[in-house]
Amino acid sequence: MKVVVGSRNPAKYGAVQDAMRELEMEAEAIALEVESGVSKQPMTDQETIEGALHRARAALKEIEDADFAIGLEGGVVLGSTPSSRVMVCNWGALVAKDGKEYITGGARIALPDEFKKELLAGKELGDLMDEYCQRKDIRKHEGALGIFTDGAVSRMEMFQHVSKLLIGQWRYNVKKQA
């Protein structure tokens, strides 16, 4: 089996690898950097879903003999009122070689209220997190999820869970068709 991951971000690629190991899948995983097809900072569930789908579709097109591709995308969801909280959102998509597509969402947590203004001004969450933590590349490690849960759940663990949900849906449908 061959699986393509539509990102070289270690949190995303590592999450898929860990999910496959945990699910005892014997497959080669290939990390491939592809565009998300959405803004650098997705601001809605729909845009984040579209980014995950676009990554999976683009990755599958690049590696024609792959069984499926996975796209993972993180974003934020802004509340509809000024007092609403800004939430982290995470979505994944799996596109199989037979054309079937699966999507699933991950954990949500509230971000600090002061992030809302900067996100609305076009700043990316990853850049805000680097400034907030006074470190580099938070998005490639624990992510906002890991920081704001005090390490209880990292970005990679959340994406691993999303990957397991995607692969589980795919496996269920493969067995159902057999």
C-alpha positions, 0 to 999 in steps of 0.5 A: 500500500502507498499513502500520500500526505499532502504536507511535509509539516512534521506534525501532520506527516508524523500524525498520519505515520503514527495513525497507520502504525497504531492501526497496524497498517503496512503501507509506505507513507510519502510526504508531499508539499502541496498547496491548500488552495485556501488562504494561509489562515483559514477562517471558517470550518468550510474554508478549512475543510476545502483546504484539507480536501484540496491537499488530499486531491492534489497529493493523490494526483501527484502519486498516481499509484497511491491507494489514498491521500490524506490532507490535514488543515488547521484553521480558526472559527470566529464567533458571529458576535463581538463577544464570541470566542475564537476557536481553533478548528482542525479538519482532515480529508482522505481521497481514495484512488476510487474517487471516494472522499471522506472528511472528519473534524478534530478538537476545538478549543478557545483561543485568547480573546486578544487573538481575534483582532489580529486574526481579523487583520490577516495575521496567521495563528502560527505567527501569533503563537510564535509571538505569544510563546516567544518561540519559533515554529509552534505549528510544527510542534505542539501547536496552539492546541498543545500550548493551551492544553498545557501539553495534554493534547498536541497538534500532532496527537489531534491530527493523529486522531483525525487520521485514524477517523479518516482511515477507519472510515475508508477501511469500513467502506473497503470491507463493506464493498468486499 
